[in-house]
Amino acid sequence: MNTYPYNERQEYMTEDISEERKRFLAEDFRQGFIAYCQIEGKVVRRGCFRSRVKIENHHRQQDGFIHAGVMATMADHTAGYAAFSTVAESFQILTIEFKINFFKPAHGDLLVCRSNVIREGSQIIIAESEVFDGRGEERILVAKALVTLMAVPREKINPGDGQLSASS
């Protein structure tokens, strides 16, 4: 079987972030729709985020494979938190574009996502996510996404309607 090398410790960024920031990001990761999907943040480093979800029947589509929407959500959100780890706490991260390729159907009992920032700009951040299907001890690369994100100062987002202010 052709598998892609999986290494949980592979990192691109060498600087680290404070333990307090790591705890915040790990806790903040699992809210709203992500909590509903049961996706959990597992590894947090500057420019790097890992997540996983234990697969249950509601994660599967009609043919028994893991739904592509679960994998896309995981790739996007995990990339967002990899980006979030590179900016000051006064910023929020918004996805402005993402493209995902699905290589093969996922059908295991676990998904693992590995996201790394590959371009860190002052406002635009590019991250890549790899989604692995956990089949027992084996991890098989089933999807890869390229995610473009924007760092937005928190005060530029209107908390009432989630819209960016006119001056952004």
SVG drawing of the C-alpha trace seen along z (x, -y; Angstrom):
<svg xmlns="http://www.w3.org/2000/svg" viewBox="-27 -53 41 55">
<polyline fill="none" stroke="black" stroke-width="0.4" points="0.0,0.0 1.3,-3.4 1.3,-5.6 2.7,-9.0 5.2,-9.3 3.5,-10.5 5.6,-12.1 3.7,-13.8 6.8,-15.7 7.6,-17.3 7.7,-21.1 8.5,-24.0 8.7,-26.9 11.6,-26.9 10.4,-29.6 7.9,-28.6 5.0,-30.3 4.3,-30.6 2.6,-27.8 -0.2,-30.2 -0.8,-30.9 -0.7,-27.2 -3.3,-26.5 -5.5,-29.3 -5.3,-28.1 -6.0,-24.5 -9.1,-25.5 -10.3,-28.1 -10.0,-25.7 -12.9,-23.5 -16.0,-25.8 -19.2,-25.9 -19.3,-23.8 -15.9,-22.2 -17.1,-21.0 -20.2,-19.7 -17.9,-17.8 -15.9,-16.5 -12.6,-17.7 -9.9,-18.3 -6.7,-20.3 -3.7,-18.1 -0.4,-19.8 0.2,-23.5 3.5,-25.2 4.2,-28.4 3.1,-28.0 1.9,-24.4 -1.3,-22.9 -2.5,-19.3 -6.0,-18.0 -7.8,-14.7 -11.3,-13.3 -12.4,-9.9 -14.8,-8.8 -18.4,-7.9 -21.3,-6.9 -22.5,-10.5 -19.1,-11.5 -19.7,-9.0 -21.6,-9.6 -24.1,-7.2 -21.5,-4.7 -19.7,-4.4 -16.7,-6.6 -15.8,-9.6 -17.7,-12.6 -15.5,-15.0 -17.1,-17.9 -15.6,-16.6 -12.1,-16.4 -12.5,-19.9 -13.6,-21.5 -10.8,-19.9 -8.2,-21.0 -9.5,-24.6 -9.9,-25.0 -6.6,-23.4 -4.8,-25.6 -6.6,-28.6 -5.2,-27.8 -1.7,-27.2 -2.0,-30.8 -3.5,-32.0 -0.4,-30.8 1.8,-33.3 -0.1,-36.5 -0.5,-38.7 -3.5,-38.1 -5.2,-41.3 -5.7,-39.6 -8.3,-37.2 -7.8,-34.9 -10.3,-34.6 -10.0,-32.1 -10.2,-33.9 -9.6,-30.9 -8.9,-27.2 -8.4,-24.4 -8.5,-20.8 -7.5,-17.7 -8.9,-14.3 -6.6,-11.5 -8.7,-8.5 -11.7,-7.8 -11.2,-7.7 -12.8,-4.9 -10.8,-4.4 -11.7,-5.1 -9.7,-8.3 -8.7,-11.4 -5.5,-13.3 -4.8,-16.7 -1.3,-18.3 -1.3,-22.0 1.8,-24.2 2.2,-27.8 4.3,-27.9 4.2,-31.7 3.9,-34.2 3.0,-37.7 2.0,-40.6 -1.6,-40.3 -1.9,-37.3 -0.8,-33.9 -0.6,-30.7 -0.9,-27.3 -1.1,-23.7 -3.0,-20.9 -2.6,-17.2 -5.4,-14.9 -4.5,-11.3 -7.0,-8.4 -6.2,-6.4 -6.6,-2.7 -5.4,-1.0 -1.8,-2.0 -1.5,-3.1 -1.9,-6.7 -2.7,-7.2 -2.7,-10.6 -6.2,-11.1 -6.4,-14.9 -4.2,-17.9 -5.4,-21.6 -3.8,-24.9 -5.4,-27.6 -5.1,-31.4 -5.9,-33.3 -6.0,-36.9 -5.0,-38.4 -7.5,-41.0 -7.2,-43.3 -10.0,-42.3 -11.3,-45.9 -11.9,-45.9 -14.5,-43.1 -17.9,-44.3 -18.9,-41.8 -22.6,-42.4 -22.7,-41.1 -19.2,-39.6 -18.6,-42.0 -15.3,-43.8 -15.5,-47.5 -15.5,-49.8 -12.0,-50.9 -10.5,-47.4"/>
</svg>
